[in-house]
Amino acid sequence: MTGHRTPPEPRTTPPDDWITSWQRIARRIRVPLGFLTALFYLFELSRRAPRPAAIVWSLVLVLPGLWLRAYASGYVKKNRELTTTGPYAHTRNPLYLGSILIAAGFAVALLSWPVALVLAILFAVIYVPTIASEERFLRATFPEFADYCRRVPRLIPRLVPGLKPSNPSGSEGTRGAFALSLYLKHREYNAAIGAALLYLCLLLLRPITQQLLHR
């Protein structure tokens, strides 16, 4: 026994940085936070009566958000190829953009600043590191991703007249057609079902609750 410590074995993998570490945490807490946010939304709904005009105006955001998510889900082939056609020709993250529109629409429906603040925090805590982590994976997996990033914005499409959409492969017919099978595989119809249930709550939850309490 020499009294010297055995030197540590060399690392075979680099240590995790904050993006990787937080993405691992975000993946675990995303679903519980989603349920908590829904409960908070229903709690706010129990405290304030939604205005019919606000519910109608919310459709201006919710319906395009649902359409964008459904449209994007019919194009993306996760981990198999870099999708650059359809909505991905205008924004690199159409699914997340659709989610933002849907969340903003339901905040408008309730006219609740606390709900809007909670949704904004949820996006910053969950989706920002998720996007960063996914982009790191795509950059390492697909050599053409760097060029794609130079031409297509991360989230908000460029509203420039005459701007040609990104389609570097030039093969819209083989790689870029919307596929119903992908839409069904990704179960994107769940977003529409969830939105419909939430609208039913906006319209019926308070009247039903009041009738039960006054019996």
N, C-alpha and C positions, 0 to 999 in steps of 0.2 A: 504494500500500500504506500503510495507516494505522497498522498495528501493533496494532490492536484485534482481539480475537477475534470471530468471527461469533457472534452470540447463538444458543443452541440453539433448534431448532424446538420449538414448544409440543407437549406430549404430547397425543396424540389419545385415549389410553386411560390409566386410572389405573394406577399401579405395582402389581404383585402384592403381596399381603400374605402372611403366613406360611401361611395356610390354602391359598391358591391354589398357592403355591410347593411346599409339602409334598405337596399332593394330586398335583401333577404328578410328583414324585419317587415317591410311593407307588404310583402307577399303573404305573410302570416296574419297581419292585422287588417288587411283590406276588407275581407268579408265581414268580420265583426264590426269594423267601423261603418261599413255600409248599413248593417242592421241598426246600429245605434243612431246613425243619421236619419234613417227612415222613422225610427221611433221618435226622435226629436221633432221631425217634420209633423208627425201626427199629433204630438203634444202641442206644437204651435197651432195646428189646425183646431185643436180643442179649445184654444184660448181666443181665437179670432175667427169671425165668419168671413169666408172668402167672398170677394165681390164677383158677380157674374162677368162683368166687363174684364176683370183681371184674368179670369179663367180663359175667356175667349182670346185675349191678347197673348196668353202664354202659348197658345197653339202656334203662333208665328215662330216661336223658337223650338218648341217640342217636336212638331211634325217634321221640319227640316232636319232636326237632329236624329230622329228615328230613321228618316229616309237615308241620311248620309251613312249611318252605321250599317243599315241593311245593304246599301249599295256597296260599301267598302268590303263588307264580309263576303260578298260574292266574287271578290277579286283576290284577296290575300291568301297566299299559300305559305303558312307559317313555317319558317326554318328550311323551306325547300327552294325558294327562289326569291329574288328581290322584286317585289311588285312595284311597278312604276307606271301603270296604266289605270284607266278609270279615275276615281277620285285621287289616287296616289300620284297622278300627274300634276296635281295642283297643291297638295299638302302631303307631307310625309306621315302624318298621323291623323287620318280622317276619322278613325274610330274614336280617338280621344276628343277630337273637335266635336263630333256628334254628341258625345257624353256631356261636354261642356254646355252645348246648346240645350240639351234636355234638362240638365240641372238648373241652368239659368231660367228656363221656361217655368219650371215648377216653383222657383223662388218668386218669379213675377206673379204666378197664380195666387200665391199666398200673401204677396206684398209684405214680406217679412225680412227685415234687415238681418236679424239673428240667423235666419236660415241661409241667407245669401253669404254671410260671413263664415258660417260653418262649412258650407259647400266650397268656398274659396280656400279655406284652410285644408280641407280634405284633399282638394286637387293638388295643392302645393306639397302636402306631406306624402301623398301616395303617387300621384301621376308624374310629377316632375322627376323624381329619382327613377321611376319606372322607364320614362322616355329616355333618360340618360343611359340607363343600363341597356335598354334595347338597342339604342344607337351604337353603343360600344360593340355589342355582339354583331350587329349588321356590318359595321366597319371592318371587323376582323374576319367576317365570313365571306363577304361579297366585295371584291376589289372595286367594282363599279359604284359602290355606295358613296364614295367621296365625290365623284362627279355628279351623282344624283342630288347630293346635298347642296352643291353649288347652284343647281338649277331650280330646286323645289324648296319652298319654305318649310320650316319644321311644323308649323301649326296653322297660321292664318294664310290663306291663299292670297297671292298677289292679284289685286284688282286693277290690272293694267290692260287697257284695250289693245287688242292685237297680239297679246303675249301668247306664243305658241306653247301648248302643254308639253310636258316632258314625256317623251316616248323614245328613249334611246335605242331600244331594240328594233323599232320599226315593225313590230310583229303583232299589231293589235288583234289580228284574227286568231293567232295561236296562243298568245299569252295574256291578252288583255280583255277577253270577252267575259261578261258577267256570267257566273255559273250558279244556278239555283242550288246545285248539290253542295257547294261551299257554304252558301247561306244557311242551308239546313244543317250541315256538319257543325258549323260554329254556333248553332242554336240562337241566332240573332233574333229570332221571333220572340224570345223571352223578354227582350227590351220593350217590344210593343205590348206584350201582355202586362208587364210591370207598369208601364205608363197608363194603360187602360184602368188597371186596378187603382192606381193613385188618383186618377180623375174621378173614379167612382167614390173614393173617399172624400175628395173635395166637394162633390155634389151631395153625398148622402150621409156622411159620417155625423155631422153636427145635427141634422134633423132627426136621425135615428136615435142619437144619444139623448137629445132633449126630450123626445117622446118617452124613452125609458126612464129618465129621471123624474118626469112629471106624472108618472102613473101612480 
